[in-house]
């Protein structure tokens, strides 16, 4: 139920945000502004641990036509068929290298940049494995609507090292990953099963919700 409510709240916020940008008169603007405030209040009830600053960013800082955010994850295997993961300092949990898409960078460039910054590894992005709508999979509830890109990359060297945002880095088999403390905000076990299946079958089809 919590996940369904969070999706409804993101939809309400999208309507309010778009309406504030494209509303035709002052009365429309007032209604959409009120809808935005009510959405913020509902978010604070559903997520009482969120500080007001975070709620303000979620509700008020974005503008224009509301669209999903894009999260890009790099998929890098070593010669032994193990997958590169980093441990994020923010939650001390394991995830694929990656993060939000940056303006001025293509999806492939983001995958390459994030892998270098988080794992100290130079990679060459090759192809998209999957584009997933986060809400349609078993991720924890969230107040941000997200599309997730998984991009297969080839390592250009062997050395790996931690970065500013990470405190550990390594290669793991699927069995080893299942025993790790995963950052489920960023990746769930279904994602890894999909990634290893793609690697083992040398699939070239793009999975897209």
Secondary structure, DSSP 8 states (H G I E B T S, - for coil): -HHHHHHHHHHHHHHHHHHHHH-SSHHHHHHHHHHHHHHHHHHHHHTTTS-HHHHHIIIII--SS---EEEEEEEEB-TTS-EEEEEETTTTEEE-SEEE--TTS-HHHHHHHHHHHHH---EEEEEEEEEEEGGGTT----SS-EEEEEEEEEES-S-----TTEEEEEEE-HHHHHTS-B-TTT--HHHHHHHHHHHHHT----EE-
